[in-house]
Amino acid sequence: MVSESTKMGITIADWGNRPGGESIMLYTLKSPWMEVRLTDYGARLVSMKTSDRNGDVADVVLGYDSLEEYVADVKTFLGSIVGRYGNRIAHGSFDIDGQKYQLPVNDHGNTLHGGPVGFDKLTWTGRITPTSVEFMLVSEDGDMGFPGTLTAKVAYTLTDNVLRLDYSASAGRATIVNLTNHSYFNLNGDDAGDVLDHEIFLNADRYTPTNAELIPTGELAAVAGTPLDFREATRVGLRIDDAHEQLRFAGGYDHNFVLNGENGELKLAAKLYDPRSGRSMTVATTQPGVQFYSGNFLDGTYTGRHGASYTRHKGLCLETQHFPDSPNHSQFPTTLLKPGETMHSTTTFTFDASQRTA
């Protein structure tokens, strides 16, 4: 880090250069409860430090110490904003007003997280506002096959023990958009074992079942009577190896849950608790769904902070979103964005630890 300045308590520092010379910055937000670091490479969340029940501080998201390690990681999407369309689109194709669009495929013949060069691999323009760090990206017409020039923004705001993400997007012609954050959480610490003993609650009576390629079938199925029922807090690992077709397809959990409550209204999505540390995280969102992914495809290829090998189930994701493959399922909430419209969504992550006092 070769330069540093501060505005409204937010620190910005030079974090190095991408191949080709592009300068990348690292932003640090601090509150009495937490420290959050962000970077304009992928508009990503780099680290999130908070105390456990004993006051000991740990990083509760998986990540790396250097920009070079993020650039080298082409598989995991750690902490990034994914888009233009987060999650999967079947065969990389969809129609808008009768015109078919074809995207490059990068996941078993389908398009995942916007394609081979999605928003996670691009440099956003960061700026400090009086209350937050805001990142902006202009995705040109035809970028990864998507129609329309899209202007996307995401603002990260830290207030006490709450990290808030506000997303917006507008486009010059009709397109589709589904933005989310792809952080992997481990509330016991990023180098402290797996997440199978975490307890999770999901505010969802239904989910969207998938085929073997993890593409939704179009059904909105009840979670009742299945190992995908988290309407009561349940240990992540309790049923993860059950002989259920959906778990077999995904190698664990990698499913979109249909949240109870109105699309567009801020509502409870999930609660996560780690009994070892006493840390908890509550997720609320205006989005209609949340993807619970139990880190099934982490395979030890990458080594994170403190020399931790990122192997299976070392972290889990709670990606607030519209549903996967929505453009090909008219019964799903629409992800169509028309000229003159602006897409808005908000997600909050609230942290606590038992025995913490105000």
C-alpha positions in Angstrom: 0.0 0.0 0.0 1.7 3.2 -1.2 -0.9 5.9 -0.5 -3.6 6.5 2.0 -6.3 9.0 2.7 -9.3 9.2 4.9 -12.8 10.7 4.4 -15.6 10.4 7.0 -13.8 7.7 8.9 -13.4 5.5 5.8 -9.8 4.7 4.8 -8.7 4.2 1.2 -5.3 2.8 0.2 -3.5 1.7 -3.0 -3.7 -2.1 -3.2 -1.5 -2.6 -6.3 -2.1 -3.1 -10.0 -3.9 -5.7 -12.1 -2.1 -7.3 -14.9 -2.0 -4.5 -17.6 -1.4 -1.8 -15.0 -4.9 -1.0 -13.8 -4.7 0.5 -10.2 -6.8 -1.2 -7.6 -7.8 0.3 -4.2 -8.6 -1.1 -0.8 -11.2 0.6 1.4 -11.6 0.1 5.1 -14.8 0.9 7.1 -14.8 0.8 10.9 -17.4 0.9 13.5 -17.3 0.2 17.3 -18.3 -3.4 16.5 -16.7 -4.3 13.1 -14.1 -3.7 10.5 -14.9 -4.2 6.8 -12.5 -4.1 3.9 -13.6 -3.7 0.3 -11.9 -3.4 -3.1 -13.0 -2.1 -6.5 -11.8 -5.3 -8.2 -15.1 -7.1 -8.5 -16.6 -4.6 -6.0 -15.9 -7.3 -3.5 -16.0 -7.7 0.2 -12.4 -8.7 1.2 -12.8 -9.1 4.9 -15.2 -8.6 7.8 -13.8 -8.7 11.4 -16.0 -8.9 14.4 -15.8 -10.2 18.0 -17.0 -13.5 19.4 -18.7 -14.1 22.8 -15.4 -13.6 24.6 -14.4 -10.5 22.7 -11.9 -12.2 20.5 -11.8 -10.8 16.9 -11.8 -13.0 13.8 -12.5 -12.6 10.1 -15.8 -14.2 9.3 -15.6 -14.3 5.5 -13.2 -16.3 3.4 -10.6 -14.2 1.5 -7.0 -13.4 0.6 -4.5 -10.9 1.8 -3.4 -9.8 -1.7 -4.9 -8.5 -4.9 -2.7 -11.0 -6.9 -4.5 -13.9 -5.1 -7.9 -12.7 -6.1 -6.8 -12.3 -9.7 -5.4 -15.8 -9.7 -8.7 -17.3 -8.3 -10.8 -18.0 -11.3 -13.3 -20.4 -9.7 -14.7 -19.3 -6.3 -16.0 -15.7 -6.7 -15.0 -14.9 -3.1 -16.7 -11.8 -1.8 -17.5 -10.4 -5.3 -20.5 -8.8 -6.8 -21.6 -11.3 -9.5 -23.5 -10.2 -12.7 -24.8 -9.2 -15.1 -26.9 -12.2 -14.1 -25.9 -13.9 -10.8 -26.5 -17.7 -10.7 -27.4 -19.8 -13.7 -29.1 -19.3 -17.1 -29.9 -22.6 -18.9 -27.8 -23.1 -22.0 -26.8 -19.4 -21.8 -29.9 -18.4 -23.8 -33.0 -16.3 -23.2 -35.5 -14.2 -25.2 -36.6 -10.6 -24.8 -39.6 -9.5 -26.9 -39.1 -12.5 -29.2 -35.4 -11.9 -29.8 -33.1 -14.6 -28.7 -29.8 -13.8 -27.0 -26.9 -16.3 -26.6 -24.3 -15.9 -23.9 -21.0 -17.7 -23.6 -21.4 -20.8 -21.4 -19.0 -21.6 -18.5 -20.8 -24.2 -16.4 -21.7 -27.6 -17.9 -23.2 -25.9 -21.0 -24.9 -23.2 -19.0 -24.0 -19.6 -18.1 -23.0 -19.0 -14.4 -22.6 -15.6 -12.8 -22.6 -13.6 -16.0 -20.2 -15.7 -18.0 -16.5 -16.3 -18.2 -15.7 -12.6 -17.7 -18.5 -11.5 -15.3 -18.7 -8.5 -13.0 -16.5 -10.3 -10.5 -13.5 -10.1 -12.8 -13.9 -6.4 -13.7 -12.7 -3.2 -12.0 -15.5 -1.0 -10.7 -15.1 2.7 -10.1 -15.1 3.3 -6.3 -16.0 6.5 -4.5 -16.5 7.5 -0.9 -19.8 9.1 0.0 -20.6 10.7 3.4 -21.9 7.3 4.7 -20.6 4.5 2.4 -18.3 3.2 -0.3 -20.1 3.1 -3.6 -18.9 1.2 -6.6 -20.1 1.7 -10.2 -19.7 -0.3 -13.3 -20.7 0.4 -16.9 -21.3 -2.8 -18.8 -21.4 -2.0 -22.6 -24.1 -3.3 -24.9 -23.1 -6.8 -26.0 -20.9 -7.5 -22.9 -20.9 -11.3 -22.5 -23.7 -11.3 -25.0 -26.2 -9.3 -22.9 -28.2 -6.6 -24.6 -28.1 -2.9 -23.6 -25.5 -0.7 -21.9 -26.0 -1.3 -18.2 -25.0 1.0 -15.4 -24.7 -0.9 -12.1 -24.1 0.5 -8.6 -23.6 -1.1 -5.2 -23.1 0.9 -2.0 -21.7 -0.7 1.2 -22.7 1.1 4.4 -21.4 0.0 7.9 -23.4 1.2 10.9 -22.5 -0.3 14.2 -23.0 -4.1 13.7 -24.9 -3.9 10.4 -23.5 -4.0 6.9 -26.0 -2.8 4.3 -25.7 -3.3 0.6 -27.8 -1.1 -1.7 -27.9 -2.2 -5.4 -29.2 -0.3 -8.4 -29.1 -0.7 -12.1 -30.4 1.0 -15.2 -30.0 0.2 -18.9 -30.3 1.9 -22.3 -32.4 -1.0 -23.8 -34.3 -3.9 -22.4 -32.0 -6.4 -20.7 -31.9 -8.8 -17.7 -30.1 -8.2 -14.4 -29.6 -10.1 -11.2 -26.9 -8.8 -8.9 -25.8 -10.3 -5.6 -22.8 -10.6 -3.3 -20.9 -13.9 -3.3 -19.3 -13.9 0.2 -18.5 -17.1 1.9 -19.2 -16.9 5.7 -17.6 -18.9 8.5 -18.7 -17.4 11.8 -16.0 -19.3 13.7 -13.3 -17.6 11.6 -12.0 -17.9 8.1 -9.2 -20.4 9.2 -11.2 -22.3 11.8 -12.6 -25.5 10.3 -15.8 -26.1 8.4 -19.3 -24.7 8.8 -21.2 -28.0 9.3 -21.9 -27.2 12.9 -23.3 -23.8 12.1 -27.1 -23.6 12.7 -29.2 -22.1 9.9 -32.7 -20.8 9.7 -34.3 -19.9 6.3 -37.5 -17.9 6.1 -38.8 -20.0 3.2 -41.7 -22.5 2.8 -40.7 -23.3 -0.8 -37.6 -23.7 -2.9 -36.9 -24.1 -6.6 -35.8 -27.7 -7.4 -33.2 -28.2 -10.1 -32.2 -30.8 -12.6 -28.8 -32.5 -12.4 -27.2 -29.4 -14.0 -28.6 -27.2 -11.2 -31.0 -25.5 -13.5 -34.5 -24.9 -12.0 -37.2 -27.1 -13.2 -39.7 -24.3 -12.8 -41.5 -25.8 -9.9 -42.0 -24.0 -6.6 -41.8 -27.0 -4.2 -42.6 -27.2 -0.5 -39.6 -27.7 1.8 -41.7 -29.6 4.2 -40.7 -33.2 4.6 -37.3 -32.7 2.8 -33.8 -32.0 4.1 -34.2 -28.5 2.6 -36.6 -27.5 5.4 -34.8 -24.9 7.6 -37.9 -23.2 9.0 -36.4 -24.2 12.4 -32.8 -23.6 13.0 -30.9 -26.7 12.0 -27.3 -27.7 11.9 -25.9 -27.4 8.4 -24.3 -30.8 8.4 -27.3 -32.7 10.0 -28.9 -33.8 6.7 -26.4 -32.7 4.1 -25.5 -36.3 3.2 -29.1 -37.6 3.1 -30.1 -39.7 0.1 -32.2 -37.0 -1.5 -32.0 -36.3 -5.2 -31.5 -32.5 -4.8 -28.6 -33.0 -2.4 -27.1 -35.5 -4.7 -27.3 -33.2 -7.7 -25.5 -30.4 -5.8 -23.2 -32.4 -3.6 -24.9 -30.6 -0.7 -26.9 -27.4 -0.6 -26.8 -25.1 -3.6 -30.5 -24.1 -3.9 -32.6 -21.0 -4.3 -35.2 -20.6 -1.5 -38.4 -18.7 -2.1 -38.6 -16.2 0.7 -41.8 -15.6 2.6 -43.0 -12.0 2.3 -43.4 -9.5 -0.4 -40.9 -9.0 -3.2 -39.5 -5.4 -2.8 -40.1 -5.2 0.9 -37.2 -5.7 3.5 -37.9 -9.0 5.2 -36.0 -11.7 7.1 -34.2 -14.1 4.9 -31.9 -16.1 7.1 -30.3 -16.5 10.5 -26.9 -18.2 11.0 -25.4 -19.1 14.3 -22.1 -20.6 15.3 -22.3 -22.3 18.7 -18.5 -22.4 19.1 -17.9 -18.7 18.9 -21.4 -17.4 19.8 -21.4 -15.2 16.7 -24.7 -14.9 14.8 -25.7 -13.2 11.5 -29.1 -12.2 10.5 -29.8 -11.5 6.8 -32.7 -9.3 5.6 -33.4 -8.4 2.0 -35.9 -6.9 -0.5 -35.1 -9.7 -2.9 -37.5 -12.6 -3.5 -35.0 -15.4 -3.0 -31.8 -16.5 -1.3 -29.3 -19.0 -2.6 -28.0 -21.2 0.2 -24.7 -22.7 -1.0 -22.7 -24.9 1.4 -19.3 -24.6 -0.3 -19.6 -28.0 -2.0 -17.2 -27.1 -4.8 -14.4 -25.7 -2.7 -11.7 -28.3 -3.4 -8.5 -27.0 -1.8 -7.2 -25.4 -5.0 -6.8 -22.1 -3.2 -5.2 -21.2 0.1 -6.6 -18.2 2.0 -5.5 -16.1 4.9 -3.4 -17.7 7.7 -2.5 -20.5 5.3 -6.1 -22.0 5.5 -6.8 -24.4 2.6 -10.3 -23.7 1.2 -11.7 -27.1 1.1 -15.3 -28.4 1.0 -17.7 -26.7 3.4 -15.0 -24.2 4.7 -17.6 -21.4 4.1 -21.2 -21.0 3.1 -23.0 -18.4 1.0 -26.3 -16.7 1.5 -26.8 -14.9 -1.9 -29.9 -12.7 -1.9 -31.2 -12.7 -5.4 -33.9 -13.2 -8.0 -34.3 -16.8 -8.9 -31.9 -18.7 -11.2 -32.9 -18.9 -14.9 -35.8 -16.5 -14.3 -35.8 -15.2 -17.9 -36.8 -18.8 -19.0 -39.6 -19.2 -16.4 -42.5 -16.8 -16.8 -43.9 -17.8 -13.4 -40.7 -16.6 -11.6 -40.4 -12.9 -10.5 -39.1 -11.0 -13.6 -35.5 -9.9 -14.0 -36.3 -7.8 -17.0 -35.1 -4.2 -16.8 -36.5 -1.8 -19.4 -35.2 1.6 -20.5 -36.3 4.4 -18.1 -36.5 2.0 -15.2 -34.1 1.6 -12.3 -33.7 -1.7 -10.4 -33.2 -1.2 -6.7 -32.6 -3.8 -4.0 -31.2 -3.8 -0.4 -29.7 -6.5 1.7 -28.5 -6.2 5.3 -26.2 -8.4 7.4 -26.5 -7.9 11.1 -23.9 -9.5 13.5 -24.1 -10.3 17.1 -22.4 -12.5 19.7 -24.0 -13.9 22.9 -23.0 -12.1 26.1 -22.2 -8.9 24.1 -23.3 -5.8 25.8 -24.4 -2.6 24.1 
